[in-house]
Amino acid sequence: MKELWLIRHGETEWNVKKRFQGHLDVPLSPAGIGQAFRLAQRLARSQLPFHGLFASDLRRARETAEPLAAVLGLPLETTPLLREIDVGALAGLSREEAEARYPEFIRAAQRDPWHTPRPGGESMADLARRLEAFLETLPAGRHLLVTHGGVIRAALKMALDLEGDAWRRFHIPNTSITRILLPEREVLAVSDSAHLETWADWLSDESVK
């Protein structure tokens, strides 16, 4: 049995500005670095045994995974198979800019969001195939996979056998945890970000002192 703990990377400035990142190597923002450390503290407190720590080789995922490796004493393995979808020519654009420059892609993606490739990039179906290739090599055990929102949505679509564009409706916050059992395809948790909620409560308490 494989228990996947799929973790979205911490916040980047481009997340805040709502720009397509794709394979561009954008670093974590100061807030994202804080999120990664709070996640690491949570996992350390859990005292659960983890058997592997894997991350996308993009900087925002590596920077999220490094504090986990430090507190859990696990070697970090990176792979391009866990990268975000390659958005091609959309990289660096806002949604409004993408709609203005590539209206035909936007229309095609509205009709078939799973199979429509980004201009010069991948489709979600392409992403899912490389994710499956990675998961086939993963041994049994409980594994942390630090990756991206598109990868986690693809994993949920495959696990739940979702039809149409239902997979697009999942909200995957930065450093949230989604847990899936394989081969049972049982979803144990989606977008668990309790470590961030605890921190927000602390900040709220401090602000009134």
N, C-alpha and C positions, 0 to 999 in steps of 0.2 A: 504494500500500500504506500502511496505517496501523498503526503499532506503538504499542500502548497500554501505558503503565506506570501501572497502577492502584494507588494508594497509599491505605491506610487512614490516617485522621487519628491523631495521637498520643493517648496515654492521657488520660482525664478522670477526675475524682473519681467520676462516676457510673458509669464503666466499672468502677472498683474496687468500688463498692457494688452493682454489677449492677442498675442501674435503667434502665428504658426511657428513651431520650433523644429519639428521633424528631426533630422539628423544633425542639425547645427549644434555645436558644442557649447551650449549656454550654461554658465555656472549657477549655483544656488544663490539666492538673495540672502541678506542677513537673516531675514525671517525664516527662510528655508533651512539655513544652518541650524537655527534654534529648533525648528521642527524635527530635524534629524536627531539632534541630541535628546530631545524629549522622547522620541520613539525608542532610541537606544536604552534610555533609562527604564522605559516600560518593559521592554523585552528582557532586560537584565533582571528586573524584579519578578518576572513571571517564573523564573527558575525552570522553565521547560527546556528539555534537551533539543537542540537543533543540530541537524546532521550536515547541513550545507548552507553556504551563503553565496548566492550568485547575483550578478548585477549586469544590466546593460553597460556597455563600455562607454556610453556617453557621460560626459563630466557630471551632469546633474544627478545621475543615478549613482555614479561612483562616490560622489561627495556625500550622498545620503547613506550609502552602505558602509563607508569607512568607520563611522562611530559604532555601528553595529558589530563590525569585525573586532574593534578594540574591546568592547565590553563583554562580548560573548566568547572571545578567544578563538574565533573561527577564521580560517584563511578565506580571503575574498577572491572569487573567480569571476572574471568579466567575459562577456560574450556579445558579439553584434546581433545574435539571434534574439536577444531581449530588447533590442532598440525600439523606439517609437516608430510609427509608420513613417516611411520616407515620403514627405509631402512635396518633394521635387521643387518646382518653381514657386510654390506657395510659401516657402521658407522665408521668414522675416515679415510676411505680410499680415495685416489685420484681416478680419473676415470681410470688412467693407471693401478693402483694397482687392481682396481675392474675387469678390463678386463683380467688381468693376472690370478687372483685367481678364477674368476667365469665366464669363457667364455661361458658356457651353458646358464647362465642367460642373458648375453649380447645378445646372438643370439636370445633367446626367446623374449626379450624385443624389439629387432629390428623388429621382426615379429608382435608382438602385445603389444605395450607399455602400453596400457590402462589396460589390464587384467593380465599381468604378474606380480606376486608378487616378491618383492625383497627377496633374500635368508634369510629366517627367519623373514620376515617383511610383509608389505602390498603391494597391487597393487594400482594403481590410482583409480580403481573402488571401492576398499575398502574405500579409503579416501573420495571419492565422496559420498558414502552412509552415512558416519558419518557427513559429512558437511550438507547433506540434513536433517539428524536427528536434527542437531542444528538449521538450518534455520526454520524448522517447529515449533519450540518453540519460535521463535522470534516474538514479537508483532509488530504491525504496527508502523511506524515512521522512522526517519533517524538515522542509527546506524553505529558506527565506529567498525570495526572488524580488530584487529591487529593480523596478522597471517603470513603465509609463502607462498613462491612462488608456491609450488605444490597445495596448497589450492586455490589460486587465479586462477591458470590455470584450475583447475577442475571446479570452478565456471563459468569461461568463456566458457568452453566446454559445460556445461549444459545450460547456458543462450543462447548461439548461436547455440546449437544443432550441434556442429561441428563433422564432420566425420573423420575417420582415425586418423592420428597423428597431425592434424592441431593445436591442443591445445598446442603442444610442442613448436611451433614457437613464442609464445608470450615472449617478453623480459620483465621481471618484476624487475625493479631496486629496491634496498633497499629504503624503506620508500615511494615508489611510491603509488599513489592512483588509484584504479580501482573502478568505480561506476556502480552499477547494480540495476535496479528497478524490484521488484517482486510484484505480480505474472506475470507482463507483460514480464519479461525476456528482458527488454530493457537495452542495455549497453550504459551508458552515457559518460564514459571515461575509457581509458585503460592506465595504467602506467604513470599517470600524476605526474611528479616530478619537477614542476616549482619552488618549494621552494629550490631545490638543484641547479637549473640552476642560480637562482638569487644570491645564495651564491658564485657559481663559478665565476660569473661576477665580484662580489665584490673583490674576491681574485686576479683576473687578474688585476683589476684596482690598487689594493694596491701594487702589485709586481713591478709596473713601477714608483712608486712615490719615 
